[in-house]
Amino acid sequence: RTLARPAARRAADAGTTGGPRDFRRRLAALGGPQQQSLLHGMVLGHVAAVLGHASAEALDSGRGFLDLGMSSLTAVELRNRLNAETGLTLPTTLIFDHPDPAALVRHLRDELGTGGTGSGDADQPLFAELTEFEAAVSGAELDDQDRARLAKRLQALQWKLGATTETTGERDDSDLDTTTDDEMFDLIDNELGLA
């Protein structure tokens, strides 16, 4: 316990956010470079905390995790902190698979769905809202009835997207053969806003 230096950790902990949903909402609202900066600062803040430093400024961010003094125990603690902050389920081998802060940030961007550079998804409000929705779903406790209702709404949305992106004029209605009458009426009610 004396090696862990808990007082210094409390000082470093002061910068944590309000949970995965809040963090993902903040991340989704940012452009690519700002996302990179937020994730880099978050990773360094947690590394500083598990190593007992008062702030991330005490770290040389260009060095690898092992060179910074991370051990297997602090690696697990870092992984647990990142899981709690992002809502991800990261492996215990995280710092060994991604041995420096820059590599870890790239991995987190990919896992959080913000790592793409070609599509500009993070800059489009619709995709930011989708990221927020994904975070809400991952943090929600749904019973079977709510899960079924959500699945139906998502299927209806997928149907709408398929209808608006068709370019050949031919529809693939093969799944209609397996659709029950009740499912079809529910879909029509959803489309007409009657549900």
C-alpha positions in Angstrom: 0.0 0.0 0.0 2.8 2.4 0.7 4.2 1.8 -2.8 0.9 2.8 -4.4 1.0 6.4 -3.1 -2.7 6.8 -2.7 -2.6 10.6 -2.0 -1.0 11.3 -5.3 -3.5 9.1 -7.1 -6.4 11.1 -5.6 -4.9 14.3 -7.1 -4.6 12.7 -10.5 -8.1 11.3 -10.3 -9.7 14.8 -10.1 -9.8 15.0 -13.9 -12.0 12.0 -14.6 -15.4 12.5 -16.3 -18.9 11.5 -15.5 -18.9 8.0 -17.1 -18.8 6.3 -20.5 -21.9 8.0 -21.8 -20.6 11.5 -21.0 -17.2 10.7 -22.4 -18.5 9.3 -25.6 -20.9 12.3 -26.0 -17.9 14.6 -25.6 -15.8 12.6 -28.0 -18.5 12.4 -30.7 -18.9 16.2 -30.6 -15.3 16.8 -31.6 -13.5 16.7 -34.9 -10.6 14.2 -35.6 -7.7 16.3 -34.2 -9.7 17.2 -31.1 -10.7 13.6 -30.5 -7.0 12.6 -30.7 -6.1 15.3 -28.2 -8.9 14.3 -25.8 -8.0 10.6 -25.9 -4.3 11.3 -25.6 -4.9 13.5 -22.5 -7.3 10.9 -21.0 -4.7 8.0 -21.5 -1.9 10.1 -20.0 -4.0 11.2 -17.1 -4.8 7.6 -16.2 -1.2 6.5 -16.7 -0.1 9.2 -14.3 -2.7 8.2 -11.8 -1.8 4.5 -11.8 1.9 5.4 -11.5 1.2 7.8 -8.6 2.1 11.1 -10.3 0.2 14.2 -9.5 -0.4 15.0 -13.2 0.2 13.8 -16.7 2.8 16.6 -17.1 5.2 14.5 -15.1 5.3 11.9 -17.9 7.4 11.7 -21.1 4.5 10.9 -23.5 7.0 9.7 -26.1 8.2 6.8 -24.0 6.7 3.3 -24.0 4.6 2.2 -21.1 7.3 -0.2 -19.7 9.9 2.6 -19.9 7.5 4.8 -17.9 7.5 2.2 -15.1 4.3 0.3 -15.8 4.1 -3.3 -14.4 1.5 -6.0 -14.9 -0.5 -4.8 -11.9 -0.5 -1.1 -13.1 -1.4 -2.4 -16.6 -4.5 -4.1 -15.2 -5.4 -1.0 -13.2 -5.0 1.2 -16.3 -7.1 -1.2 -18.4 -9.8 -1.1 -15.7 -9.8 2.7 -15.6 -10.0 2.9 -19.4 -12.9 0.4 -19.4 -14.8 2.5 -16.8 -14.2 5.8 -18.7 -14.9 4.6 -22.2 -17.4 1.7 -21.7 -15.2 -0.6 -23.7 -14.1 -4.1 -22.7 -10.3 -4.0 -23.2 -8.0 -6.9 -22.7 -5.5 -7.3 -19.8 -2.7 -7.4 -22.4 -3.6 -3.8 -23.5 -0.2 -2.1 -22.9 1.7 -5.0 -24.3 -0.4 -5.1 -27.5 -0.1 -1.2 -27.8 3.2 -0.4 -26.1 3.1 3.4 -26.0 0.4 6.1 -25.6 0.2 7.0 -29.3 -0.4 3.3 -30.2 -3.0 3.0 -27.5 -4.8 6.1 -28.6 -5.0 4.8 -32.1 -6.5 1.5 -30.8 -9.0 3.4 -28.6 -10.1 5.5 -31.6 -10.7 2.3 -33.6 -12.6 0.6 -30.8 -14.7 3.7 -30.2 -15.5 4.0 -33.9 -13.8 7.3 -34.4 -10.6 6.1 -36.0 -11.7 6.4 -39.7 -9.9 9.1 -41.7 -11.6 8.9 -45.0 -15.3 9.3 -44.4 -15.3 12.2 -41.9 -18.0 10.4 -39.8 -17.0 12.3 -36.7 -17.7 15.6 -38.3 -21.3 14.7 -39.3 -23.9 15.3 -36.6 -25.9 12.2 -37.5 -22.9 10.0 -36.8 -22.2 11.9 -33.6 -25.8 11.1 -32.5 -25.4 7.5 -33.5 -22.2 7.2 -31.3 -24.2 8.7 -28.4 -27.0 6.2 -29.1 -24.6 3.3 -29.1 -23.2 4.5 -25.7 -26.8 4.7 -24.3 -27.6 1.2 -25.5 -24.5 -0.3 -24.1 -25.2 1.3 -20.7 -28.9 0.5 -20.6 -30.5 -2.4 -18.8 -33.3 -3.6 -21.1 -35.8 -6.3 -20.3 -36.9 -8.7 -23.1 -39.9 -6.6 -24.1 -37.9 -3.4 -24.4 -35.1 -5.2 -26.3 -37.7 -6.5 -28.8 -39.2 -3.1 -29.2 -35.8 -1.6 -29.8 -34.9 -4.3 -32.3 -38.1 -3.6 -34.3 -37.4 0.1 -34.4 -33.9 -0.6 -35.7 -35.2 -3.0 -38.3 -37.7 -0.4 -39.5 -34.8 2.2 -39.7 -32.7 -0.3 -41.6 -35.6 -0.9 -44.0 -35.9 2.9 -44.6 -32.2 3.2 -45.3 -32.3 0.3 -47.7 -35.3 1.9 -49.5 -33.5 5.3 -49.9 -30.1 3.9 -51.1 -31.4 1.5 -53.7 -30.0 2.4 -57.1 -31.0 -0.6 -59.3 -34.7 -0.3 -58.8 -34.9 -3.9 -57.7 -35.8 -4.7 -54.1 -34.6 -7.7 -52.2 -37.8 -8.9 -50.6 -36.6 -12.4 -49.7 -37.0 -11.6 -46.0 -40.7 -10.8 -46.5 -41.3 -14.6 -47.0 -40.3 -15.2 -43.4 -42.0 -12.1 -41.9 -45.2 -12.9 -39.9 -48.4 -10.9 -40.4 -48.0 -9.2 -37.0 -44.4 -8.1 -37.8 -45.6 -6.7 -41.1 -48.5 -4.8 -39.5 -46.1 -3.5 -36.8 -43.7 -2.3 -39.5 -46.5 -0.5 -41.4 -47.8 1.1 -38.2 -44.2 2.3 -37.5 -43.9 3.7 -41.0 -47.2 5.6 -40.7 -46.4 6.8 -37.2 -49.4 4.8 -35.7 -47.3 2.8 -33.2 
